């Protein structure tokens, strides 16, 4: 008798769950993008049974996955009940996929450093020709060139999926560059350059072949092989032992790397919720095997967590690690704090060492709610006329540490560095972020900076 009542309860529970089959998935707005690329990002599939209580979660996940492909400005997923089946409608607004980009690149590491002297001769002007979503398969073709202190020409072709299971992809890239100015050392925690205004003093040639495998929606593994050849002119000869790690005024080596990435952020270009983890091992040179006579192993890792407190307030924290297992590393391969990873408030400084760590925290308040609107003047150009923007006020506190056994004339290694400040972020379509910050460090030094990426 007890089993009878359990069966009745289970029967009514199943009825209450409203499990229905996804009968049809209709995609609207994909004039260029192939349907299989879109269906790859959905958290459900045709023929699958989906509970009514789960449709909201599927909607949010699928919309975010589609948006994070950077193929669309707007994504909308709707479940419609039709004769005890689900009819799913995917509404998309595709982006513009052919981009001739004019790039302005400062020789200094950031805008704040360049602004001190405002020297236009220290600006590189580049042109990138990007064909995004090539063949409608989310492939990328890029040709780029720079003129200025650094002159370069490069080509890149990226294929996210080359087989039917839509998991495996590859990238090939090549770049040739010459430089009139080379970063060769650090003194008083600032960059030391050697330059020649009339002729280049270093050339570089780089080839890369990368294979990657994306499992599910969030996990990707990368296997990369690069060949790098550097040649220095006579002006670099006195520094070759420190800079190249030999006496030949040149260096060529293989760079093998493995990277694992788990990315579950909602909106990857400006995340407010979710988390990110990556881990990378680099091997620079194979000693006598590639005749480079260098053998440098590096570990990189980061973890970032984002919390949505409510619809107005958000908090984020991130930790970064960079460690070299080799005691002797050519300066060309050294790293630390000061480029993409830095303690805010220490933008003017470069701090290299064997081991570096960074902790960043960020509290933000939404000042202007994200809201789509149409620009009347260009309303007929749908890929540009419908846009969205949001405004955020940030407060932040960062801490960093760089370990270096022999610091010589550099004073910021082997001590805890602390900096904080406040700023405004402007976020809009096509992954555009404009960030302004005013920072202060523990020594009372202040700094204003402009950046074009998410704070962490």
PEQUI-V173675 format. One record per backbone hydrogen bond with DSSP energy under -1.0 kcal/mol. NH is the residue of the N-H (numbers start at 1). CO is the residue of the C=O. If there is no record, write none. Layout:
<<NH CO> <NH CO>>
This chain:
<<5 1> <6 2> <7 3> <8 4> <9 5> <10 6> <11 7> <12 8> <13 9> <14 10> <15 11> <16 12> <17 13> <20 50> <22 48> <23 21> <23 86> <24 86> <26 88> <28 90> <31 29> <34 136> <38 34> <39 35> <40 36> <41 38> <42 39> <47 22> <48 45> <50 20> <52 17> <54 51> <58 54> <59 55> <60 56> <61 57> <62 58> <63 59> <64 60> <65 61> <66 62> <67 63> <68 64> <69 66> <70 67> <73 93> <76 91> <78 89> <80 87> <82 85> <86 21> <87 80> <88 24> <89 78> <90 26> <91 76> <92 28> <93 74> <95 71> <99 130> <101 128> <103 126> <105 124> <107 122> <114 110> <115 111> <117 114> <118 114> <122 119> <123 120> <124 105> <125 147> <126 103> <127 145> <128 101> <129 143> <130 99> <131 141> <132 97> <134 139> <136 133> <137 134> <140 158> <141 131> <142 156> <143 129> <144 154> <145 127> <146 152> <147 125> <151 178> <152 146> <153 176> <154 144> <155 174> <156 142> <157 172> <158 140> <159 170> <162 168> <166 163> <169 212> <170 159> <171 210> <172 157> <173 208> <174 155> <175 206> <176 153> <177 204> <178 151> <179 202> <180 149> <182 194> <184 192> <185 192> <187 190> <190 187> <192 185> <194 182> <196 180> <201 179> <202 179> <203 231> <204 177> <205 229> <206 175> <207 227> <208 173> <209 225> <210 171> <211 223> <212 169> <213 221> <214 167> <215 219> <219 215> <220 261> <221 213> <222 259> <223 211> <224 257> <225 209> <226 255> <227 207> <228 253> <229 205> <230 251> <231 203> <232 249> <233 201> <236 233> <237 234> <239 236> <240 237> <243 239> <244 240> <245 240> <246 240> <251 230> <253 228> <255 226> <256 283> <257 224> <258 281> <259 222> <260 279> <261 220> <262 277> <263 218> <264 275> <266 273> <274 306> <275 264> <276 304> <277 262> <278 302> <279 260> <280 300> <281 258> <282 298> <283 256> <284 296> <285 254> <287 294> <289 286> <292 287> <293 287> <296 284> <298 282> <299 323> <300 280> <301 321> <302 278> <303 319> <304 276> <305 317> <306 274> <307 315> <309 313> <310 313> <314 364> <315 307> <316 362> <317 305> <318 360> <319 303> <320 358> <321 301> <322 356> <323 299> <324 354> <325 297> <331 242> <332 243> <333 330> <334 331> <337 351> <338 341> <346 343> <349 346> <350 189> <351 337> <353 335> <354 403> <355 403> <356 322> <357 401> <358 320> <359 399> <360 318> <361 397> <362 316> <363 395> <364 314> <365 393> <366 312> <367 391> <368 391> <373 387> <375 385> <379 376> <381 378> <382 380> <384 381> <385 381> <387 373> <390 427> <391 368> <392 425> <393 365> <394 423> <395 363> <396 421> <397 361> <398 419> <399 359> <400 417> <401 357> <403 355> <410 407> <414 402> <417 400> <419 398> <420 440> <421 396> <422 438> <423 394> <424 436> <425 392> <426 434> <427 390> <428 432> <432 429> <434 426> <435 451> <436 424> <437 449> <438 422> <439 447> <440 420> <441 445> <442 418> <444 441> <447 439> <449 437> <451 435>>
